[in-house]
């Protein structure tokens, strides 16, 4: 059926391209994602069905003479061939080349010269974003001091904002002299602030200040504006503001970048909140926290923010960044919520043009506002941690929305963390002024509310791995059913089929099996029965029902003849019965169900049980007992929460085949034990070094069984894992609510005020 005009909401894409300067060091996202070296990424984007792409031709990368246009030429001409409309960005959270800054009066002229050069070279390009998020960039660079020029005063903030807006105007004037039809797609990070009654004056000021860049460009900023006196107090004169009134440069499309953390709540009751949230304005002290973490009736959400924008400007609006730094199911829940909100407003008559998936290739280190290179990566529609970008569930979601206007996945039957009661971290309150849009429900889970969510069926209910999956599924809002052997014997085909038909899962995760490596030497038949016949029965049943299956193998399928980490394609050569059973299982499961996800892992440890190596070492040392540790066996430790989260993400992505999932790096058992003792404050003198031969174990082990991955290193370093273990174990032992995974609106969603100012 032909879509009506009101239904023609477009899907756009974007590539995270920030070139931010921190003192004299530049951080470039294009380099870190590898996109700077891969022209073929554009063909992957085209396959998603997007209509437009926010794409960089950045001033910083074209500032040297002679200008090298080869990179931009190849990519923009390829986009033209692929029939994708580029929306060219010229400055993306940057401060320009080294010889300028956001406080340089010549900044607008310099950017305009670059804009003119781009327009002359690509006269067919229609859409431009000369400066991405001027208000946000001014705050982070000149009010909070995160980025260059690292100022922390209101005068610098106001000056930077005016210079950026002037740069937008001059750039568009220059571009339109060459291409009169050129359009300004002006983006801004947009949130909203709520408060108690006492602080209503402050929240009202914040909610006016958020529009500053757009009001200036639209020529709406005059002496009657609620923030006029504030800018005057910041040292801005009426003469400096007059050009924006006389010669406005309104956007052709307003681009709204909305993140969960962008909605704030101000509360003078400081005792309710941790110290790091405390601030003030000189008149009152207050905590500034994410509204979603404290407001009982929710937040305005994408529907409310988009509605505010449309009603204020009555100009075409697009969501130019839709991203959530979280687990995969939460990412697609968030994208679907933004899509449905935009579509709902469009049906109500608002001119909402598109929703942009940001970023297609993910982003690096936005958890620290890209002030440091820590290697923290948030995947997008593609995961770039492998040899080539791997499509995630977000890519499938984007393609479905772009081509059919709909997308379905079992995880959408559950609400996102921002709508679940567990989101509240502080004593719940209702803001002084009602949150418009909080009761509006254009959300995708509504269509599933009349039926129960299909679960993930998890075998091995009493085992360490099965229990970890149960815990983490609960926190991630993934309905699951854990079963023990008395409910379903995975070796018994009738038992397997009966329970699958009864539970009707959408996926199966098998954590059951024989795990006693040394005892397997005396019980080979039982080991093979549980480790080979059981997974094979599950694979057959899943193949008949077209169900995804996740099952686990081991590093002990390898013989230890390498001196570098084993990859997925390396041949197996087990030394013991247990390893042999896993090797046979791998071959049999993939024969029956080639798309099964088969995870090799090793030496996992976690915060919730006392029977893993790390916890056992700690307990023994605390009791003053000596512990034998092996000096000549090299392994890859695996932190259980990291392993489970990665498995669930891959399952939701519908990834298959053999994957190695272990924390990055190699270490001997002895080295790991010494590190545990040191970080745990225990006596390392109690550790007794032994060789593998001296331990005289019944089952032979390889001296080297570390795991690497040629498909993608998804888990962080084992040192990072050990740091997290100590933090998680401390809270677990204190019987605080399970902290092993907190849904994060981190990364790009950390765009937020770190303090507020008093309106004058």
C-alpha positions as CSV (number, residue, x, y, z in Angstrom):
1,X,0.0,0.0,0.0
2,X,1.3,3.4,-0.9
3,X,2.4,5.4,2.1
4,X,0.7,8.7,2.7
5,X,2.8,11.9,2.8
6,X,2.4,12.0,6.6
7,X,4.0,8.6,6.8
8,X,7.1,9.4,4.7
9,X,9.5,9.8,7.6
10,X,13.1,9.3,6.3
11,X,16.0,7.5,7.8
12,X,19.3,9.2,7.7
13,X,22.7,8.1,8.9
14,X,25.7,9.8,10.4
15,X,29.4,9.2,11.0
16,X,31.0,10.3,14.3
17,X,33.7,12.6,13.1
18,X,34.7,14.8,16.0
19,X,38.1,16.3,15.8
20,X,38.4,17.8,19.3
21,X,41.4,19.5,20.6
22,X,42.5,18.8,24.2
23,X,45.3,21.3,24.9
24,X,47.7,20.6,22.0
25,X,46.5,17.0,21.3
26,X,43.9,16.3,18.7
27,X,41.4,13.3,19.0
28,X,40.0,12.2,15.6
29,X,37.1,9.8,15.5
30,X,37.5,9.0,11.8
31,X,41.0,7.6,12.5
32,X,39.9,5.5,15.5
33,X,36.9,4.0,13.7
34,X,39.1,3.2,10.7
35,X,36.6,4.9,8.3
36,X,39.4,7.2,7.1
37,X,40.9,4.1,5.4
38,X,37.7,2.4,4.1
39,X,35.8,3.8,1.1
40,X,33.7,0.6,1.1
41,X,31.9,1.7,4.2
42,X,29.7,3.9,2.0
43,X,28.4,0.9,0.1
44,X,27.5,-0.7,3.4
45,X,25.6,2.4,4.4
46,X,23.8,2.4,1.1
47,X,22.6,-1.1,1.7
48,X,20.7,0.2,4.8
49,X,18.4,2.3,2.6
50,X,19.3,5.7,4.2
51,X,18.3,8.8,2.2
52,X,20.9,11.2,3.6
53,X,24.2,11.0,5.4
54,X,25.7,13.5,7.8
55,X,29.3,13.5,6.5
56,X,32.5,15.4,7.3
57,X,34.6,17.6,5.1
58,X,36.2,19.1,8.2
59,X,38.2,22.4,8.3
60,X,40.9,20.9,10.4
61,X,41.6,18.2,7.8
62,X,41.8,20.7,4.9
63,X,43.7,23.6,6.5
64,X,47.2,23.0,5.0
65,X,48.3,24.3,1.7
66,X,48.1,22.8,-0.8
67,X,44.7,21.4,0.2
68,X,44.5,17.6,-0.3
69,X,41.0,16.9,-1.6
70,X,41.6,13.3,-2.6
71,X,39.8,11.7,0.4
72,X,36.8,14.0,0.2
73,X,36.6,13.7,-3.6
74,X,36.5,9.9,-3.5
75,X,33.8,9.8,-0.8
76,X,31.5,12.5,-1.9
77,X,31.5,11.3,-5.5
78,X,30.8,7.8,-4.3
79,X,27.8,9.1,-2.2
80,X,26.6,10.8,-5.3
81,X,26.8,7.6,-7.3
82,X,24.9,5.8,-4.5
83,X,22.2,8.4,-4.5
84,X,22.7,9.4,-0.9
85,X,22.4,13.1,-0.1
86,X,25.4,14.3,1.9
87,X,24.8,16.8,4.7
88,X,28.3,18.2,4.9
89,X,29.7,19.1,8.3
90,X,32.6,21.6,8.4
91,X,33.3,21.8,12.2
92,X,32.2,18.9,14.5
93,X,32.9,19.7,18.2
94,X,36.2,21.2,16.9
95,X,38.0,24.5,17.4
96,X,39.5,24.7,13.9
97,X,43.1,24.4,12.8
98,X,46.0,25.1,15.3
99,X,46.2,28.7,14.4
100,X,42.7,29.6,15.5
101,X,40.2,28.9,18.3
102,X,36.5,29.5,19.2
103,X,37.6,32.8,20.7
104,X,39.4,34.1,17.6
105,X,37.5,36.9,15.9
106,X,38.9,35.6,12.6
107,X,37.3,32.2,13.2
108,X,34.1,33.0,11.2
109,X,36.1,34.3,8.2
110,X,38.4,31.3,8.2
111,X,35.5,28.8,8.3
112,X,33.7,30.7,5.6
113,X,36.7,30.5,3.3
114,X,36.8,26.7,3.8
115,X,33.0,26.6,3.2
116,X,33.4,28.4,-0.1
117,X,36.2,26.1,-1.2
118,X,33.9,23.1,-0.4
119,X,30.9,24.6,-2.3
120,X,33.1,25.3,-5.4
121,X,34.4,21.8,-5.5
122,X,31.1,20.1,-4.9
123,X,28.5,22.5,-6.3
124,X,25.9,19.7,-6.4
125,X,25.9,19.3,-2.6
126,X,22.7,20.9,-1.2
127,X,22.9,20.5,2.6
128,X,25.4,21.9,5.1
129,X,26.1,22.0,8.8
130,X,28.9,24.5,9.2
131,X,29.1,24.2,13.0
132,X,27.7,21.2,14.8
133,X,26.0,22.1,18.1
134,X,27.3,25.6,18.7
135,X,25.8,26.0,22.2
136,X,27.1,22.6,23.4
137,X,30.6,23.2,21.9
138,X,30.8,26.6,23.5
139,X,29.8,25.2,26.9
140,X,32.3,22.3,26.8
141,X,35.1,24.4,25.5
142,X,34.7,27.8,27.2
143,X,32.4,27.2,30.2
144,X,33.5,23.8,31.5
145,X,37.0,23.8,30.1
146,X,36.9,20.2,28.7
147,X,38.1,21.2,25.2
148,X,40.4,23.8,23.7
149,X,40.7,26.7,24.5
150,X,39.9,25.3,28.0
151,X,38.2,28.4,29.4
152,X,35.8,28.3,32.4
153,X,34.1,31.7,32.5
154,X,30.8,33.1,31.2
155,X,32.5,35.8,29.2
156,X,34.4,33.3,27.2
157,X,31.3,31.1,26.8
158,X,29.2,33.9,25.4
159,X,32.0,35.1,23.1
160,X,32.5,31.6,21.7
161,X,28.8,31.1,21.1
162,X,28.5,34.4,19.2
163,X,31.6,33.6,17.1
164,X,30.3,30.1,16.2
165,X,26.9,31.5,15.2
166,X,28.6,34.2,13.1
167,X,30.7,31.5,11.5
168,X,27.5,29.7,10.5
169,X,26.1,32.8,9.0
170,X,29.2,33.7,7.0
171,X,29.7,30.2,5.9
172,X,26.1,29.9,4.5
173,X,26.4,33.3,2.8
174,X,29.5,32.2,1.1
175,X,28.0,28.8,0.1
176,X,24.9,30.4,-1.3
177,X,26.8,32.8,-3.5
178,X,28.0,29.6,-5.3
179,X,24.8,27.5,-4.7
180,X,21.8,29.7,-4.0
181,X,19.7,26.5,-3.3
182,X,22.0,25.4,-0.4
183,X,20.2,24.6,2.8
184,X,21.3,25.0,6.4
185,X,20.8,21.9,8.6
186,X,21.6,23.4,12.0
187,X,22.1,20.8,14.7
188,X,21.9,21.4,18.5
189,X,22.0,19.1,21.5
190,X,18.6,19.7,23.1
191,X,17.5,18.7,26.6
192,X,15.2,20.1,29.2
193,X,15.4,21.0,32.9
194,X,13.0,20.3,35.7
195,X,13.2,21.2,39.4
196,X,11.6,21.6,42.8
197,X,9.3,24.6,43.4
198,X,12.2,26.6,45.0
199,X,14.4,26.2,42.0
200,X,11.7,26.9,39.4
201,X,13.4,30.2,38.5
202,X,16.6,28.3,37.6
203,X,15.0,25.6,35.5
204,X,13.0,28.2,33.6
205,X,16.3,30.0,32.8
206,X,17.9,26.7,31.7
207,X,15.0,26.0,29.4
208,X,15.3,29.4,27.7
209,X,19.1,29.2,27.5
210,X,19.0,25.9,25.6
211,X,17.6,27.7,22.6
212,X,20.3,30.4,22.4
213,X,22.1,29.3,19.2
214,X,18.8,28.7,17.3
215,X,17.2,31.9,18.5
216,X,20.3,33.9,17.4
217,X,20.3,32.4,13.9
218,X,16.6,32.8,13.5
219,X,16.7,36.5,14.5
220,X,14.5,35.9,17.6
221,X,16.9,37.4,20.0
222,X,16.0,40.9,21.1
223,X,15.8,42.9,24.3
224,X,12.5,41.2,25.3
225,X,14.2,37.7,25.2
226,X,14.3,36.1,28.6
227,X,18.0,35.5,28.3
228,X,18.9,39.0,27.0
229,X,20.1,40.3,30.4
230,X,22.1,37.1,30.9
231,X,24.1,37.7,27.7
232,X,24.5,41.4,28.7
233,X,25.9,40.2,32.0
234,X,28.3,38.0,30.1
235,X,29.7,41.1,28.4
236,X,27.8,40.9,25.1
237,X,26.6,44.3,23.8
238,X,23.5,45.2,21.9
239,X,25.6,46.2,19.0
240,X,27.1,42.7,18.8
241,X,23.6,41.2,18.8
242,X,22.1,43.6,16.3
243,X,23.5,41.8,13.2
244,X,21.6,38.6,14.2
245,X,18.4,40.6,14.3
246,X,19.0,42.5,11.1
247,X,20.4,39.7,9.0
248,X,19.2,36.4,10.4
249,X,20.2,33.0,9.0
250,X,17.3,30.7,10.0
251,X,17.9,26.9,9.4
252,X,16.1,25.2,6.6
253,X,16.0,22.2,8.9
254,X,16.5,22.2,12.7
255,X,18.5,19.2,13.7
256,X,17.8,18.0,17.2
257,X,20.3,15.8,19.0
258,X,18.6,14.3,22.0
259,X,20.1,12.1,24.7
260,X,18.6,10.6,27.8
261,X,21.0,12.5,30.1
262,X,20.0,15.8,28.4
263,X,17.0,16.1,30.7
264,X,18.0,17.3,34.2
265,X,16.4,17.7,37.6
266,X,17.5,20.4,40.1
267,X,16.9,19.7,43.8
268,X,18.1,21.8,46.8
269,X,17.9,18.8,49.1
270,X,21.5,18.0,48.8
271,X,21.5,15.1,51.3
272,X,19.5,13.0,48.8
273,X,22.3,13.0,46.2
274,X,26.0,12.2,46.1
275,X,28.6,14.9,46.5
276,X,29.7,14.9,42.8
277,X,26.2,16.2,41.8
278,X,26.3,19.2,44.1
279,X,26.6,22.7,42.6
280,X,24.8,26.0,42.8
281,X,24.2,29.4,41.3
282,X,25.3,31.7,44.1
283,X,21.8,32.0,45.3
284,X,20.9,28.4,46.1
285,X,22.9,25.2,46.3
286,X,21.4,22.2,44.6
287,X,22.1,18.9,43.1
288,X,21.9,18.6,39.3
289,X,21.0,15.0,38.3
290,X,19.5,13.2,35.3
291,X,15.8,13.6,35.5
292,X,15.3,10.0,34.4
293,X,17.0,8.8,37.6
294,X,14.6,10.7,40.0
295,X,11.4,11.8,38.3
296,X,8.6,9.3,39.0
297,X,6.5,10.3,36.0
298,X,9.3,10.0,33.5
299,X,10.7,12.6,31.2
300,X,9.6,14.6,28.2
301,X,11.4,12.2,26.0
302,X,11.9,12.5,22.3
303,X,8.2,13.3,21.8
304,X,8.3,16.2,24.2
305,X,11.6,17.6,23.0
306,X,10.6,17.5,19.3
307,X,7.2,19.0,20.1
308,X,8.8,21.9,22.0
309,X,11.1,22.5,19.0
310,X,8.3,22.5,16.4
311,X,6.0,24.7,18.5
312,X,8.8,27.3,19.1
313,X,10.1,27.7,15.6
314,X,7.6,26.1,13.2
315,X,10.5,25.1,10.9
316,X,11.2,21.6,9.6
317,X,12.8,19.4,12.2
318,X,14.9,16.3,12.0
319,X,16.4,14.1,14.7
320,X,20.0,14.4,13.6
321,X,21.5,12.1,16.3
322,X,19.6,9.1,17.8
323,X,22.0,7.1,19.9
324,X,22.2,5.4,23.3
325,X,25.4,4.1,24.8
326,X,24.1,0.9,26.2
327,X,23.6,-2.8,25.4
328,X,22.2,-3.8,22.1
329,X,18.6,-4.4,23.0
330,X,18.5,-1.0,24.7
331,X,20.0,0.7,21.7
332,X,17.3,-0.6,19.4
333,X,14.6,0.1,21.9
334,X,15.8,3.7,22.0
335,X,15.9,4.0,18.2
336,X,12.4,2.6,18.0
337,X,11.1,5.0,20.6
338,X,12.7,8.0,18.8
339,X,11.2,6.8,15.5
340,X,7.7,6.3,16.9
341,X,7.8,9.7,18.6
342,X,8.8,11.4,15.3
343,X,6.2,9.6,13.4
344,X,3.5,10.4,15.9
345,X,4.3,14.1,15.8
346,X,4.3,14.0,12.0
347,X,0.9,12.5,12.0
348,X,-0.2,15.4,14.3
349,X,0.9,17.9,11.7
350,X,4.5,18.7,12.7
351,X,7.0,18.9,9.9
352,X,9.4,16.2,11.1
353,X,11.6,15.1,8.3
354,X,13.8,12.3,9.4
355,X,15.5,10.3,12.2
356,X,19.3,9.9,12.0
357,X,21.1,6.8,13.3
358,X,24.2,8.2,15.0
359,X,26.7,6.9,14.7
360,X,26.7,4.2,12.0
361,X,30.3,3.2,13.0
362,X,29.9,3.8,16.7
363,X,32.0,6.2,18.8
364,X,35.1,6.2,21.0
365,X,35.6,7.6,24.5
366,X,32.5,9.7,24.8
367,X,32.1,8.4,28.3
368,X,34.9,10.9,29.2
369,X,33.7,13.5,26.7
370,X,36.6,12.5,24.4
371,X,39.1,14.2,26.7
372,X,41.2,11.0,26.9
373,X,42.0,8.0,24.8
374,X,40.9,5.1,26.9
375,X,39.6,2.8,24.1
376,X,36.0,2.8,25.3
377,X,34.0,1.9,22.3
378,X,30.2,2.1,21.7
379,X,29.1,0.1,18.6
380,X,26.6,1.6,16.3
381,X,24.9,0.1,13.2
382,X,28.3,-1.5,12.6
383,X,30.9,-2.8,15.0
384,X,34.4,-1.9,13.8
385,X,36.4,-4.0,16.2
386,X,36.9,-6.7,13.6
387,X,38.7,-6.8,10.3
388,X,35.7,-5.3,8.6
389,X,32.6,-3.5,10.0
390,X,30.1,-6.0,11.2
391,X,26.4,-5.1,11.0
392,X,24.6,-5.2,14.4
393,X,20.9,-5.4,15.3
394,X,20.8,-1.6,14.8
395,X,21.7,-2.0,11.2
396,X,18.8,-4.5,10.8
397,X,16.5,-2.1,12.6
398,X,17.6,0.8,10.4
399,X,17.1,-1.1,7.2
400,X,13.6,-2.2,8.3
401,X,12.5,1.3,9.1
402,X,14.1,2.8,6.0
403,X,12.6,0.3,3.6
404,X,9.3,-0.7,5.3
405,X,8.7,1.8,8.0
406,X,8.7,-1.0,10.6
407,X,10.9,-3.4,12.5
408,X,10.3,-6.3,14.8
409,X,12.5,-8.0,17.3
410,X,11.5,-10.0,20.5
411,X,13.4,-7.7,22.8
412,X,11.1,-4.8,21.8
413,X,8.4,-6.5,23.9
414,X,10.1,-5.1,27.0
415,X,10.5,-1.4,27.9
416,X,13.9,0.3,27.8
417,X,15.7,0.9,31.1
418,X,14.6,4.6,31.1
419,X,11.0,3.4,31.5
420,X,11.5,0.7,34.0
421,X,11.2,1.3,37.8
422,X,14.8,0.2,38.3
423,X,16.0,3.4,36.6
424,X,15.4,5.4,39.8
425,X,18.7,5.8,41.7
426,X,17.5,8.6,44.1
427,X,14.4,9.2,46.3
428,X,11.6,9.6,43.7
429,X,10.0,13.0,43.2
430,X,7.6,14.8,41.0
431,X,8.9,18.0,39.4
432,X,7.3,21.3,40.3
433,X,6.0,21.8,36.8
434,X,4.4,18.8,35.0
435,X,6.4,17.1,32.3
436,X,4.6,17.5,29.1
437,X,4.8,14.4,26.9
438,X,5.6,12.0,29.7
439,X,2.2,10.5,29.5
440,X,2.3,10.4,25.7
441,X,2.9,6.8,24.5
442,X,3.9,6.6,20.8
443,X,6.3,3.8,21.9
444,X,6.9,0.5,20.1
445,X,6.2,-1.7,23.1
446,X,2.6,-0.6,23.2
447,X,1.7,-3.1,20.3
448,X,3.1,-6.0,22.5
449,X,1.5,-5.0,25.8
450,X,-1.5,-7.4,25.2
451,X,0.8,-10.5,25.2
452,X,3.7,-11.8,27.3
453,X,7.2,-11.3,26.0
454,X,8.8,-14.5,24.6
455,X,11.7,-15.5,26.8
456,X,15.2,-16.7,26.2
457,X,15.5,-20.3,27.4
458,X,18.7,-20.8,29.5
459,X,19.8,-24.3,30.5
460,X,22.1,-24.9,33.5
461,X,20.1,-23.0,36.1
462,X,22.3,-24.1,39.0
463,X,25.6,-23.4,37.3
464,X,27.8,-20.3,37.6
465,X,27.3,-19.4,33.9
466,X,23.6,-20.0,33.9
467,X,23.0,-18.0,37.0
468,X,25.1,-15.1,35.6
469,X,22.9,-15.1,32.5
470,X,19.8,-15.0,34.6
471,X,21.1,-12.0,36.7
472,X,22.2,-10.0,33.7
473,X,19.1,-10.7,31.7
474,X,17.0,-9.4,34.6
475,X,19.0,-6.1,34.7
476,X,18.9,-5.7,30.9
477,X,15.1,-6.2,30.8
478,X,15.4,-9.5,28.8
479,X,12.7,-12.0,29.8
480,X,14.3,-15.4,30.4
481,X,13.5,-18.8,31.7
482,X,16.2,-20.7,33.5
483,X,15.8,-24.5,33.6
484,X,17.6,-27.3,35.4
485,X,18.1,-30.9,34.4
486,X,15.0,-32.1,36.2
487,X,12.9,-29.8,34.0
488,X,14.7,-30.5,30.7
489,X,17.4,-33.1,30.1
490,X,19.2,-31.8,27.1
491,X,20.4,-35.3,26.1
492,X,16.7,-36.4,25.8
493,X,15.2,-35.3,22.6
494,X,11.6,-35.7,23.9
495,X,12.4,-33.7,27.0
496,X,14.0,-30.9,24.8
497,X,11.1,-30.7,22.4
498,X,8.4,-30.8,25.1
499,X,9.9,-27.8,27.0
500,X,10.7,-25.8,23.9
501,X,7.1,-26.1,22.8
502,X,5.8,-25.3,26.3
503,X,8.1,-22.2,26.8
504,X,8.1,-20.9,23.2
505,X,11.4,-19.1,23.5
506,X,12.8,-16.8,20.9
507,X,16.4,-18.1,21.6
508,X,18.2,-20.8,23.5
509,X,21.4,-20.4,25.5
510,X,23.0,-23.6,26.7
511,X,25.2,-23.3,29.7
512,X,24.7,-26.9,30.9
513,X,27.4,-29.5,30.5
514,X,30.2,-31.5,32.1
515,X,32.8,-29.1,33.6
516,X,35.1,-31.3,35.8
517,X,38.3,-31.4,33.6
518,X,40.3,-33.8,35.7
519,X,37.4,-36.1,36.6
520,X,36.5,-36.4,32.9
521,X,39.6,-38.6,32.4
522,X,37.9,-41.2,34.5
523,X,34.3,-40.6,33.1
524,X,34.8,-40.1,29.4
525,X,31.4,-41.5,28.5
526,X,29.5,-39.2,30.8
527,X,31.6,-36.2,29.7
528,X,30.8,-36.9,26.0
529,X,27.1,-37.5,26.8
530,X,26.7,-34.2,28.5
531,X,29.1,-32.1,26.3
532,X,28.3,-33.6,22.9
533,X,25.0,-35.3,22.8
534,X,23.2,-32.6,24.8
535,X,24.2,-29.6,22.6
536,X,23.6,-31.7,19.5
537,X,20.0,-32.4,20.6
538,X,19.5,-28.7,21.3
539,X,20.9,-27.8,17.9
540,X,18.5,-30.2,16.2
541,X,15.5,-28.9,18.0
542,X,16.5,-25.3,17.3
543,X,17.0,-26.1,13.7
544,X,13.5,-27.5,13.4
545,X,12.0,-24.3,15.0
546,X,14.4,-21.8,13.4
547,X,15.6,-20.6,16.8
548,X,19.0,-19.1,17.5
549,X,21.3,-21.2,19.8
550,X,24.2,-20.1,21.9
551,X,26.5,-22.8,23.4
552,X,29.9,-22.8,24.9
553,X,33.3,-24.4,24.2
554,X,36.7,-24.0,25.8
555,X,40.3,-23.0,25.2
556,X,41.2,-26.6,26.0
557,X,40.3,-27.6,22.5
558,X,43.9,-26.3,21.7
559,X,47.1,-28.2,22.3
560,X,49.3,-25.3,23.4
561,X,51.8,-25.5,20.5
562,X,51.5,-21.8,19.7
563,X,53.2,-18.9,21.5
564,X,50.6,-16.4,20.4
565,X,46.8,-16.3,21.2
566,X,44.7,-18.8,19.3
567,X,42.3,-17.5,16.8
568,X,38.9,-18.9,15.7
569,X,40.4,-20.4,12.5
570,X,43.2,-22.2,14.2
571,X,43.0,-26.0,14.1
572,X,42.0,-27.8,17.3
573,X,44.3,-30.4,19.0
574,X,42.9,-31.2,22.5
575,X,45.2,-32.9,25.1
576,X,42.5,-34.2,27.4
577,X,39.1,-35.8,27.4
578,X,37.2,-32.6,28.3
579,X,38.9,-30.6,25.5
580,X,38.2,-33.5,23.1
581,X,34.5,-33.5,24.0
582,X,34.3,-29.8,23.3
583,X,36.0,-30.1,20.0
584,X,33.7,-32.9,18.8
585,X,30.7,-30.8,20.1
586,X,31.7,-27.8,18.0
587,X,31.8,-29.8,14.8
588,X,28.5,-31.6,15.5
589,X,26.6,-28.5,16.5
590,X,27.8,-26.5,13.5
591,X,26.9,-29.4,11.2
592,X,23.4,-29.5,12.5
593,X,22.9,-25.7,12.9
594,X,25.5,-23.8,11.0
595,X,24.2,-20.4,12.2
596,X,24.6,-21.4,15.9
597,X,26.7,-19.0,18.0
598,X,29.5,-21.1,19.4
599,X,31.6,-19.3,22.1
600,X,35.0,-20.4,23.1
601,X,36.0,-18.9,26.4
602,X,38.4,-19.7,29.3
603,X,39.1,-19.3,33.0
604,X,36.1,-17.1,33.8
605,X,35.7,-15.4,37.2
606,X,32.9,-13.3,38.6
607,X,31.8,-11.4,41.7
608,X,28.8,-13.6,42.7
609,X,30.2,-17.0,43.5
610,X,33.1,-18.3,45.6
611,X,34.3,-21.1,43.3
612,X,36.3,-19.2,40.7
613,X,40.1,-18.8,40.8
614,X,40.2,-15.1,41.7
615,X,37.7,-15.3,44.6
616,X,39.3,-18.6,45.8
617,X,42.7,-16.9,45.9
618,X,41.4,-14.0,47.9
619,X,39.6,-16.2,50.4
620,X,42.6,-18.4,50.9
621,X,45.0,-15.5,51.4
622,X,42.6,-13.8,53.9
623,X,42.6,-17.0,55.9
624,X,46.4,-17.1,55.9
625,X,46.5,-20.2,53.8
626,X,49.2,-21.0,51.2
627,X,48.1,-21.4,47.6
628,X,49.9,-23.2,44.8
629,X,49.9,-21.2,41.6
630,X,51.2,-22.3,38.2
631,X,54.0,-20.4,36.6
632,X,54.2,-22.0,33.2
633,X,50.6,-22.0,31.9
634,X,49.5,-18.9,29.9
635,X,45.8,-18.2,29.7
636,X,43.2,-15.4,28.9
637,X,41.1,-14.7,32.1
638,X,37.5,-13.9,31.3
639,X,35.3,-11.7,33.5
640,X,31.8,-13.3,33.7
641,X,29.7,-10.1,33.3
642,X,31.8,-9.0,30.3
643,X,31.3,-12.5,28.7
644,X,27.6,-12.6,29.3
645,X,27.0,-9.1,28.0
646,X,29.0,-9.8,24.8
647,X,27.1,-13.1,24.3
648,X,23.8,-11.4,24.6
649,X,24.8,-8.6,22.2
650,X,25.9,-11.1,19.6
651,X,22.7,-13.2,20.1
652,X,20.6,-10.1,19.5
653,X,22.7,-9.3,16.4
654,X,22.0,-12.8,15.2
655,X,25.8,-13.5,14.9
656,X,26.8,-17.1,14.4
657,X,29.8,-19.4,14.0
658,X,32.7,-19.7,16.4
659,X,33.7,-16.7,18.5
660,X,36.5,-16.3,21.0
661,X,35.3,-14.3,23.9
662,X,38.0,-13.7,26.6
663,X,39.4,-10.6,28.1
664,X,42.2,-9.1,26.0
665,X,45.8,-10.0,27.0
666,X,47.7,-13.0,28.3
667,X,48.9,-13.9,31.8
668,X,50.1,-16.9,33.7
669,X,48.0,-18.3,36.6
670,X,50.8,-17.1,38.9
671,X,50.9,-13.6,37.5
672,X,47.1,-13.3,37.9
673,X,47.3,-14.5,41.5
674,X,50.1,-12.0,42.3
675,X,47.9,-9.2,40.8
676,X,44.9,-10.3,42.8
677,X,46.9,-10.4,46.0
678,X,48.4,-6.9,45.4
679,X,45.1,-5.3,44.5
680,X,43.3,-7.1,47.3
681,X,45.8,-6.0,49.9
682,X,46.8,-9.6,50.7
683,X,50.2,-11.2,51.4
684,X,51.7,-12.4,48.2
685,X,54.2,-14.5,50.3
686,X,51.5,-17.1,50.7
687,X,51.5,-17.8,47.0
688,X,53.6,-20.9,46.2
689,X,54.9,-21.2,42.7
690,X,54.6,-24.5,40.9
691,X,55.1,-25.8,37.4
692,X,52.4,-27.7,35.6
693,X,54.4,-30.9,36.0
694,X,54.8,-30.4,39.7
695,X,51.0,-30.1,40.1
696,X,50.6,-33.6,38.7
697,X,47.0,-33.0,37.6
698,X,45.1,-36.1,36.2
699,X,44.2,-34.3,32.9
700,X,47.0,-33.0,30.8
701,X,46.8,-29.2,30.0
702,X,48.4,-27.1,27.3
703,X,51.1,-24.7,28.5
704,X,49.6,-22.0,26.3
705,X,45.9,-21.6,25.6
706,X,45.3,-17.9,25.5
707,X,42.5,-16.8,23.2
708,X,42.5,-14.0,20.7
709,X,40.0,-13.1,18.0
710,X,40.2,-12.5,14.3
711,X,36.5,-11.7,14.3
712,X,36.7,-8.9,16.8
713,X,38.1,-8.3,20.3
714,X,34.9,-7.5,22.1
715,X,36.1,-7.7,25.7
716,X,38.5,-5.2,27.4
717,X,41.8,-6.1,28.9
718,X,42.0,-8.5,31.8
719,X,43.4,-5.8,34.0
720,X,40.3,-3.7,33.3
721,X,38.2,-6.7,34.1
722,X,40.0,-7.3,37.4
723,X,39.5,-3.7,38.4
724,X,35.8,-4.1,37.8
725,X,35.7,-7.4,39.7
726,X,37.0,-5.7,42.9
727,X,34.5,-2.9,42.7
728,X,31.6,-5.3,42.0
729,X,32.7,-7.8,44.6
730,X,32.9,-5.1,47.3
731,X,29.3,-4.1,46.6
732,X,28.1,-7.6,46.3
733,X,29.6,-8.5,49.7
734,X,28.0,-5.5,51.2
735,X,24.7,-6.8,50.0
736,X,23.9,-3.7,48.0
737,X,21.6,-4.1,45.0
738,X,23.4,-6.0,42.2
739,X,25.8,-3.6,40.5
740,X,27.5,-5.8,38.0
741,X,25.7,-4.0,35.1
742,X,24.2,-0.6,35.3
743,X,22.4,0.5,32.1
744,X,24.5,3.4,30.9
745,X,23.3,6.4,29.1
746,X,27.0,7.1,28.7
747,X,29.1,8.0,25.8
748,X,27.3,10.6,23.7
749,X,24.5,10.8,26.2
750,X,26.9,12.4,28.7
751,X,26.4,15.7,26.9
752,X,25.1,17.6,30.0
753,X,25.7,20.7,32.1
754,X,28.2,20.1,34.9
755,X,26.8,23.2,36.7
756,X,24.3,26.0,36.1
757,X,24.4,29.7,36.3
758,X,22.2,32.3,37.9
759,X,20.0,34.3,35.5
760,X,20.5,38.0,36.1
